[in-house]
Amino acid sequence: MLMTIMKKKRFALAIFLIALSGETVLFSQSSSGELNAIQTVVPFLTIAPDSRAGAMGDAGVATSPDVYSMHWNPAKFAFIDGNGGVGISYSPWLRNLVPDINIAYLAGYKRIDSKQVISASLLYSSLGDVPFTDEFGHLERTFTPNEFSIDAGYSRLFTDNLSGSVAFRFIYSNLTGGSYSGGVATKPGISFAADISAYYQKKMSILSKDGQIGFGLNFSNIGTKMSYSSVEQSDFIPMNMRLGTSATINLDHFNKITATIDLNKLLVPTPPIYSSTNKDSIIKGRDPNVSVPVAIFQSFFDAPGGFKEELHEITYSFGLEYWYNEQFAIRGGYFYENPTKGNRKYFTAGAGFRLKAFTLDFSYLMPVAQNNPLAHTLRFSIAWDFNSLRNANRSKG
């Protein structure tokens, strides 16, 4: 798919795609069981784009709503306080490998009335400057591969405790800049997708304290396959199911703590096991060359290792969040992926500050394994609340 790239950048680009999607043999430390990671294109869609969720082990489908809910569960917007807001998040990605890979996220929402909210976001990923060479190693040009998605969502409150949402997504991936590969012209990959989500929250007593529970479900990136040339077979985008719950306890008037857990599963085919003598003959598993609806249904039982392997395809995100006086937050979390499916395991930590009109958050990622390219990953986020900005301007006047 990609032209030959100079050694350092070729390795960095491969690591980038591998690390984002979990399609990794390089990082796996498994001593038993065969590696069989699920493969998709545009894996940047699966990265936690904001600092709050990034500090809580990449958990966010059932946490309290914020301006970045578009990525995790757009249905949460129906319960958000305020009439509108906007947030910007930035992360220097894989800086242990290369200095110029970046991910940026812009999100916002506007309340229509007490039951309806519209939202939008832009997720942008740049892989930095990549030298493209010919088959003899001669430099042809330098290109900056980039990918982005544009989202628009609608959220509605159904009852006092239940909401739902639908979001639409345009995905663009330009990894080659139209270069030729094997005499065939490449092209940017394009896909259209949708999210369908639901969110439930209810106030209740927890451990004799006032509290709230939440449940979230989001089917995301349900969309068309993507191809980078007219003759290349199309590949699945990371269609995904995320399910989670949260519990918040108000310890007193100033202190509250939230615990949350997300379960995440890709809804794309698991690679089957092929015959060593006939690469078209499947020994175990199912044919991955199927339509999108069949792939989603088949993804729950197509693993060649049976039900046990299907369970291995679930990733787990655990998060904790402590708020003092709704002004200062401390967060921590843990992310786990089975060794045969990518072996991503890392702790996360972060903090947040809320000062009238805006909120500032940051997070830090700490892999369990040494020499992991995700080590020392930082995310920075800032959000503005329109109501607070308006009130601050009035007080000045």
C-alpha positions as CSV (number, residue, x, y, z in Angstrom):
1,M,0.0,0.0,0.0
2,L,2.8,2.4,0.9
3,M,5.8,3.2,-1.2
4,T,9.3,2.3,0.1
5,I,10.3,4.6,2.9
6,M,13.7,5.4,4.2
7,K,14.6,3.0,7.0
8,K,14.0,5.2,10.1
9,K,10.7,6.6,8.8
10,R,9.5,3.3,7.4
11,F,10.0,1.7,10.8
12,A,8.4,4.6,12.6
13,L,5.4,4.5,10.3
14,A,5.0,0.8,10.8
15,I,5.2,1.2,14.6
16,F,2.7,4.0,14.4
17,L,0.1,1.9,12.6
18,I,0.9,-1.1,14.8
19,A,0.7,0.7,18.1
20,L,-2.6,2.4,17.4
21,S,-4.4,-0.6,16.2
22,G,-3.0,-3.3,18.5
23,E,-1.8,-5.3,15.5
24,T,1.5,-6.0,17.2
25,V,4.0,-8.8,17.2
26,L,6.9,-6.6,18.2
27,F,5.4,-5.6,21.6
28,S,3.8,-8.9,22.6
29,Q,5.4,-10.7,25.5
30,S,3.1,-13.7,25.3
31,S,4.8,-17.0,26.3
32,S,1.8,-19.2,25.5
33,G,-0.9,-18.9,22.8
34,E,-0.5,-17.7,19.3
35,L,-0.7,-14.1,18.3
36,N,-3.8,-13.3,16.3
37,A,-4.4,-9.5,16.5
38,I,-7.4,-8.1,14.7
39,Q,-6.4,-5.8,11.8
40,T,-8.1,-2.6,10.7
41,V,-7.3,0.6,8.8
42,V,-7.5,4.1,10.3
43,P,-6.7,2.9,13.8
44,F,-6.3,6.6,14.9
45,L,-10.1,6.5,15.4
46,T,-9.5,4.2,18.5
47,I,-7.1,6.5,20.3
48,A,-8.4,8.3,23.4
49,P,-8.3,11.9,22.1
50,D,-8.9,13.8,25.4
51,S,-7.0,14.1,28.7
52,R,-9.8,13.2,31.1
53,A,-10.5,9.7,29.6
54,G,-6.8,9.3,28.8
55,A,-6.0,9.7,32.5
56,M,-8.7,7.1,33.4
57,G,-7.3,4.1,31.5
58,D,-9.2,5.2,28.3
59,A,-12.6,4.8,30.0
60,G,-15.4,7.2,29.1
61,V,-18.6,5.6,27.8
62,A,-20.4,5.8,31.2
63,T,-18.6,8.7,32.9
64,S,-20.4,12.1,33.5
65,P,-20.9,14.1,30.3
66,D,-18.3,16.6,29.1
67,V,-17.5,18.4,25.9
68,Y,-15.5,15.4,24.6
69,S,-18.5,13.0,24.9
70,M,-18.7,12.7,21.1
71,H,-15.8,10.2,21.0
72,W,-17.0,8.1,23.9
73,N,-20.8,8.3,23.9
74,P,-22.7,11.1,22.2
75,A,-25.8,10.2,24.2
76,K,-24.2,11.7,27.3
77,F,-24.7,15.2,25.8
78,A,-28.4,15.1,26.6
79,F,-27.5,15.3,30.3
80,I,-24.7,17.8,30.1
81,D,-25.0,21.0,32.1
82,G,-25.0,24.3,30.1
83,N,-26.1,25.4,26.7
84,G,-22.9,25.0,24.8
85,G,-19.2,24.6,24.9
86,V,-16.0,23.8,22.9
87,G,-12.9,21.8,23.7
88,I,-9.4,21.3,22.2
89,S,-7.1,18.4,22.9
90,Y,-3.6,17.8,21.7
91,S,-1.2,14.8,22.1
92,P,2.4,14.4,20.8
93,W,2.2,10.7,19.9
94,L,5.0,8.1,20.0
95,R,7.6,10.6,20.8
96,N,10.0,7.8,21.9
97,L,10.3,6.9,18.2
98,V,9.9,10.1,16.1
99,P,9.5,13.8,16.9
100,D,6.7,14.8,14.6
101,I,3.7,12.6,15.0
102,N,0.7,14.5,16.5
103,I,-3.0,14.0,17.2
104,A,-5.4,16.9,17.7
105,Y,-9.1,16.9,18.6
106,L,-11.7,19.7,18.4
107,A,-15.2,19.1,19.8
108,G,-18.2,21.2,20.7
109,Y,-21.9,21.0,21.5
110,K,-25.0,23.3,21.5
111,R,-28.2,22.7,23.4
112,I,-31.4,23.1,21.3
113,D,-33.8,22.8,24.3
114,S,-34.0,20.9,27.5
115,K,-34.1,17.5,25.7
116,Q,-32.1,17.9,22.5
117,V,-28.4,18.6,21.9
118,I,-26.4,18.8,18.6
119,S,-22.6,18.2,18.6
120,A,-19.7,18.1,16.2
121,S,-16.0,17.2,16.3
122,L,-12.8,17.0,14.2
123,L,-10.1,14.4,14.9
124,Y,-6.8,15.0,13.0
125,S,-3.7,12.8,12.9
126,S,-0.4,13.8,11.3
127,L,2.4,11.3,10.8
128,G,5.1,13.9,10.2
129,D,7.4,14.3,7.2
130,V,8.0,10.9,5.5
131,P,10.7,10.6,2.7
132,F,9.4,8.5,-0.2
133,T,12.0,6.7,-2.3
134,D,12.1,4.7,-5.5
135,E,13.1,1.0,-5.6
136,F,16.8,2.0,-5.7
137,G,16.6,4.1,-2.6
138,H,16.7,7.5,-4.4
139,L,14.6,10.2,-2.7
140,E,11.6,11.2,-4.8
141,R,9.8,13.6,-2.5
142,T,8.8,14.2,1.1
143,F,5.2,13.9,2.0
144,T,3.3,14.3,5.3
145,P,0.7,11.5,5.7
146,N,-2.4,12.6,7.5
147,E,-5.8,11.3,8.5
148,F,-8.9,13.0,9.9
149,S,-12.5,12.4,10.7
150,I,-15.4,14.9,10.9
151,D,-18.4,14.1,13.1
152,A,-21.9,15.5,13.6
153,G,-24.3,14.1,16.2
154,Y,-27.8,14.5,17.6
155,S,-28.6,13.5,21.2
156,R,-32.1,13.3,22.8
157,L,-33.4,12.8,26.3
158,F,-36.0,10.0,26.3
159,T,-36.8,9.9,30.0
160,D,-35.5,11.6,33.1
161,N,-32.8,8.9,33.2
162,L,-32.3,7.6,29.7
163,S,-30.9,9.2,26.5
164,G,-29.9,8.1,23.0
165,S,-27.9,9.5,20.2
166,V,-26.9,9.0,16.5
167,A,-23.7,10.5,15.0
168,F,-22.4,10.5,11.5
169,R,-18.7,10.4,10.5
170,F,-16.7,11.2,7.4
171,I,-13.2,9.6,7.4
172,Y,-10.3,10.6,5.2
173,S,-6.9,8.9,5.2
174,N,-4.1,10.1,2.9
175,L,-1.0,7.9,3.6
176,T,0.8,8.1,0.2
177,G,-0.1,11.4,-1.5
178,G,-1.0,9.6,-4.8
179,S,2.3,7.9,-5.2
180,Y,2.6,4.8,-7.4
181,S,3.2,1.3,-5.8
182,G,4.0,-1.6,-8.2
183,G,2.9,0.5,-11.1
184,V,-0.5,1.2,-9.5
185,A,-1.6,4.7,-8.4
186,T,-2.6,5.0,-4.8
187,K,-5.3,7.2,-3.5
188,P,-6.6,8.6,-0.2
189,G,-8.9,6.2,1.6
190,I,-12.5,7.5,2.3
191,S,-15.2,6.0,4.5
192,F,-18.6,7.0,5.9
193,A,-19.7,5.7,9.3
194,A,-22.2,6.2,12.1
195,D,-22.4,5.8,15.8
196,I,-25.5,4.6,17.8
197,S,-25.3,5.1,21.5
198,A,-27.3,5.1,24.7
199,Y,-26.7,6.4,28.2
200,Y,-28.5,5.9,31.5
201,Q,-27.9,7.7,34.8
202,K,-29.8,7.7,38.1
203,K,-29.2,9.3,41.5
204,M,-29.2,6.9,44.4
205,S,-27.7,6.3,47.8
206,I,-24.3,4.5,47.7
207,L,-22.7,3.4,51.0
208,S,-25.1,5.7,52.8
209,K,-24.0,8.7,50.7
210,D,-25.6,10.6,47.9
211,G,-24.4,9.2,44.6
212,Q,-25.2,8.4,41.0
213,I,-24.8,5.4,38.8
214,G,-24.3,5.4,35.0
215,F,-24.4,2.9,32.2
216,G,-23.3,3.5,28.7
217,L,-23.3,1.7,25.3
218,N,-21.8,2.9,22.1
219,F,-21.6,1.1,18.7
220,S,-19.1,3.3,16.8
221,N,-17.5,3.5,13.4
222,I,-20.2,1.3,11.8
223,G,-19.4,2.1,8.2
224,T,-18.0,1.3,4.8
225,K,-14.7,-0.5,4.1
226,M,-11.7,1.6,2.9
227,S,-9.2,1.1,0.1
228,Y,-6.1,2.9,-1.0
229,S,-6.1,2.0,-4.7
230,S,-8.6,0.9,-7.4
231,V,-7.2,-2.6,-7.4
232,E,-6.6,-3.2,-3.7
233,Q,-9.0,-5.1,-1.6
234,S,-11.0,-2.9,0.8
235,D,-10.3,-3.2,4.5
236,F,-12.5,-2.7,7.6
237,I,-12.4,0.4,9.6
238,P,-12.4,-0.1,13.4
239,M,-16.1,-0.8,14.0
240,N,-16.4,-1.1,17.7
241,M,-18.7,-1.9,20.7
242,R,-18.0,-0.1,24.0
243,L,-20.0,-1.0,27.1
244,G,-19.4,0.5,30.6
245,T,-20.7,1.5,34.0
246,S,-19.7,4.1,36.6
247,A,-20.6,5.0,40.2
248,T,-20.1,8.4,41.8
249,I,-20.2,8.9,45.6
250,N,-20.5,12.4,47.1
251,L,-18.4,12.1,50.2
252,D,-19.5,15.5,51.4
253,H,-20.3,19.0,50.1
254,F,-16.7,19.4,48.7
255,N,-15.5,15.9,47.8
256,K,-16.7,13.2,45.4
257,I,-15.1,10.2,43.8
258,T,-16.1,8.2,40.6
259,A,-15.1,4.7,39.7
260,T,-15.7,3.4,36.1
261,I,-15.0,0.5,33.9
262,D,-15.3,0.1,30.1
263,L,-15.3,-3.2,28.1
264,N,-14.4,-2.7,24.5
265,K,-14.6,-5.1,21.5
266,L,-13.9,-4.6,17.8
267,L,-16.7,-5.7,15.5
268,V,-14.6,-6.8,12.6
269,P,-13.5,-10.3,11.5
270,T,-10.8,-12.2,13.4
271,P,-8.0,-13.5,11.1
272,P,-8.6,-17.2,10.5
273,I,-5.9,-19.9,10.4
274,Y,-5.0,-20.9,6.8
275,S,-3.5,-24.1,5.5
276,S,0.3,-24.1,5.2
277,T,0.0,-25.6,1.8
278,N,-3.0,-23.7,0.4
279,K,-3.2,-20.0,1.5
280,D,-6.9,-19.9,0.3
281,S,-7.9,-22.8,2.5
282,I,-9.2,-22.0,6.0
283,I,-8.5,-24.6,8.7
284,K,-10.0,-22.7,11.6
285,G,-12.2,-19.6,11.8
286,R,-14.3,-18.0,9.2
287,D,-13.8,-16.2,5.9
288,P,-12.9,-12.5,6.7
289,N,-13.9,-11.3,3.3
290,V,-17.5,-10.5,4.1
291,S,-19.9,-7.6,4.0
292,V,-20.1,-5.1,6.9
293,P,-23.4,-6.4,8.4
294,V,-22.1,-10.0,8.2
295,A,-18.8,-8.9,9.8
296,I,-20.5,-7.3,12.7
297,F,-22.6,-10.4,13.4
298,Q,-19.8,-12.8,12.7
299,S,-17.3,-11.0,15.0
300,F,-18.9,-12.6,18.1
301,F,-18.1,-16.2,17.1
302,D,-15.5,-16.2,14.3
303,A,-12.3,-16.5,16.3
304,P,-10.4,-19.7,15.4
305,G,-9.8,-20.3,19.1
306,G,-13.5,-20.4,19.9
307,F,-15.2,-18.7,22.8
308,K,-12.0,-18.4,24.8
309,E,-10.4,-16.3,22.0
310,E,-13.5,-14.2,21.7
311,L,-13.1,-13.2,25.4
312,H,-9.4,-12.4,24.7
313,E,-10.6,-9.8,22.2
314,I,-12.2,-7.7,24.9
315,T,-10.1,-4.9,26.3
316,Y,-10.7,-3.5,29.8
317,S,-10.4,0.1,31.0
318,F,-10.5,0.9,34.7
319,G,-10.6,4.5,35.9
320,L,-10.9,6.6,39.1
321,E,-11.6,10.3,39.4
322,Y,-11.6,12.5,42.5
323,W,-13.0,16.1,42.5
324,Y,-12.5,18.7,45.2
325,N,-15.1,21.5,45.2
326,E,-15.7,20.9,41.5
327,Q,-12.5,22.8,40.9
328,F,-9.6,20.3,41.1
329,A,-9.5,16.7,40.0
330,I,-7.0,13.9,40.3
331,R,-7.4,10.8,38.0
332,G,-5.9,7.4,37.6
333,G,-6.5,4.3,35.5
334,Y,-5.4,1.0,34.0
335,F,-5.8,-0.4,30.5
336,Y,-5.5,-4.1,29.7
337,E,-5.3,-6.0,26.4
338,N,-4.7,-9.8,26.1
339,P,-1.1,-10.7,25.1
340,T,-2.4,-12.6,22.0
341,K,-4.3,-9.6,20.8
342,G,-1.7,-6.8,21.2
343,N,-0.5,-6.9,24.8
344,R,-1.1,-3.2,25.5
345,K,-1.0,-2.8,29.2
346,Y,-0.5,0.6,30.9
347,F,-1.3,2.7,33.9
348,T,-2.5,6.3,33.4
349,A,-2.7,9.4,35.6
350,G,-3.7,13.0,35.3
351,A,-5.3,16.0,36.8
352,G,-7.8,18.7,36.0
353,F,-8.4,22.3,36.9
354,R,-11.7,24.2,36.5
355,L,-11.6,27.9,36.7
356,K,-14.9,29.7,35.9
357,A,-15.1,29.8,32.1
358,F,-12.6,27.0,31.2
359,T,-11.3,23.6,32.3
360,L,-7.7,22.5,31.8
361,D,-6.7,18.8,31.9
362,F,-3.6,16.7,31.3
363,S,-2.8,13.0,31.4
364,Y,0.3,10.8,31.4
365,L,0.7,7.2,30.2
366,M,3.0,4.6,31.8
367,P,3.3,1.2,30.0
368,V,3.9,-1.9,32.1
369,A,6.6,-3.2,29.7
370,Q,9.8,-1.3,29.3
371,N,10.9,0.3,26.0
372,N,7.3,0.6,24.9
373,P,6.8,3.3,22.2
374,L,3.7,4.6,24.1
375,A,5.8,5.5,27.1
376,H,5.7,9.0,28.4
377,T,2.7,9.9,26.2
378,L,1.1,13.2,27.3
379,R,-2.2,14.7,26.4
380,F,-3.4,18.3,27.0
381,S,-7.0,19.4,26.9
382,I,-8.7,22.8,27.4
383,A,-12.5,23.4,27.3
384,W,-14.6,26.5,27.4
385,D,-18.2,26.7,28.8
386,F,-20.3,29.2,27.0
387,N,-22.5,29.9,30.0
388,S,-19.5,30.6,32.2
389,L,-17.9,32.9,29.6
390,R,-21.2,34.8,29.3
391,N,-21.5,35.2,33.1
392,A,-17.9,36.3,33.4
393,N,-18.4,39.0,30.7
394,R,-21.5,40.2,32.5
395,S,-19.7,40.4,35.8
396,K,-17.0,42.5,34.2
397,G,-19.6,44.8,32.6
